[in-house]
Each structure stands twice: as structure tokens, then as C-alpha cells.
Amino acid sequence: MSNNKYPNSGALFDAQNRVHPNSPDKSGDISVDKTHLQALMDETPEDFVKIKLSGWVKQSGKGEFLALKINTYKKPEVAPQAMHTPEPLDDSDIPF
């Protein structure tokens, strides 16, 4: 699932070769668009980059897996709007 066809997504499947109790239960990969990754790196002053993920339990021929998607949503920056003073009404043509 994780390839150029589905950028910023990936999947975790049940691990096939668990040889030790500390081996991972699931394994897989995620592909990240370079531009998005660079933007995340540029936005943080920290030594690490936090990537928000969403996941869905799905079924395939290989069994159940967890589909992953990087949350790329950004809240729009809203500039404070200047107070708009309405223009005075021209009521000179009202007959009363």
C-alpha cells in the first residue's frame, strides 16, 4: 500500500517472523512526500518532528491490517479583520 500511488500513507500488517517475545506485533512502512516532510522540519525548532497519523482497521487477502495516513491538515491562518465602519445611509430620497 505504501508507494508513490498513495503519498503520505502506509500500512502495518501482522509480523510474519516473530522470533522473540520483544519482536514487533506488526510491521510495515509509510511513504512521506518530501515536500511535506521538509515543511514539517522547517516549522519546528525542536530536534524532532512530530507527524500526526490516522489509522483504519481494514481487511485484505493477507488478513487484517492497519491502514495509515499522515494528517496533513493545517488550520488556516486567519488574519484579524479590521473593524469596518458602515457608511452612513443616504435617506434624502425617502418621502417622509
C-alpha positions in Angstrom: 0.0 0.0 0.0 2.8 2.4 0.7 4.2 3.6 -2.6 4.1 6.6 -4.9 0.4 5.9 -5.8 -0.6 6.7 -2.2 1.7 9.5 -0.8 1.7 10.2 2.9 0.2 6.8 3.6 1.2 3.3 4.7 0.1 0.1 6.4 1.0 -2.2 9.3 0.5 -5.9 8.9 0.9 -8.7 11.4 4.6 -9.5 11.8 5.4 -12.8 10.0 8.7 -13.6 11.7 8.3 -13.1 15.4 11.3 -14.9 16.9 11.4 -13.2 20.3 8.7 -12.0 22.7 10.0 -8.5 22.2 9.7 -8.7 18.4 7.1 -6.3 17.0 3.5 -7.5 16.6 3.0 -5.5 13.4 5.4 -4.2 10.7 5.1 -2.1 7.6 6.1 1.2 6.1 4.8 4.6 5.3 5.8 6.8 2.4 6.1 10.6 3.1 6.1 13.3 0.5 9.5 15.0 0.6 7.9 18.5 0.4 5.6 17.8 3.3 8.4 16.3 5.4 10.7 19.3 4.6 7.9 21.7 5.6 7.4 19.9 8.9 11.2 20.1 9.6 11.3 23.8 8.7 8.3 24.6 11.0 9.8 23.1 14.2 12.6 24.4 16.3 12.9 21.1 18.1 15.3 18.3 17.3 12.4 16.0 16.3 9.5 16.2 14.0 6.0 15.1 15.2 3.9 13.5 12.5 0.2 13.1 13.2 -1.2 9.7 12.0 -4.7 8.4 11.5 -5.4 4.7 11.2 -8.2 2.4 9.9 -8.5 -1.4 10.5 -9.0 -3.0 7.1 -9.2 -6.5 5.6 -7.1 -7.8 2.7 -6.2 -11.2 1.2 -3.4 -11.3 3.8 -5.8 -10.7 6.7 -6.5 -7.7 8.9 -4.2 -4.7 8.7 -4.0 -1.1 9.9 -4.0 1.4 7.1 -2.2 4.6 8.0 -2.4 8.2 6.7 -0.4 11.2 7.6 -2.6 14.0 8.7 -1.6 16.9 6.5 -4.4 19.2 7.6 -3.4 22.7 8.7 -5.7 25.1 10.3 -6.0 28.1 8.1 -4.3 31.2 9.4 -7.0 33.9 9.7 -5.7 37.4 9.7 -7.6 39.7 12.1 -10.1 41.7 10.1 -10.1 45.4 10.5 -13.2 46.9 12.0 -15.4 48.0 9.2 -17.4 51.1 9.9 -20.6 51.1 7.8 -21.1 54.2 5.6 -24.0 56.4 6.7 -27.2 55.7 4.9 -28.4 58.3 2.3 -32.0 58.8 3.2 -32.6 62.0 1.3 -34.9 60.4 -1.2 -37.3 59.0 1.5 -40.5 61.0 1.2 -41.2 61.4 5.0 
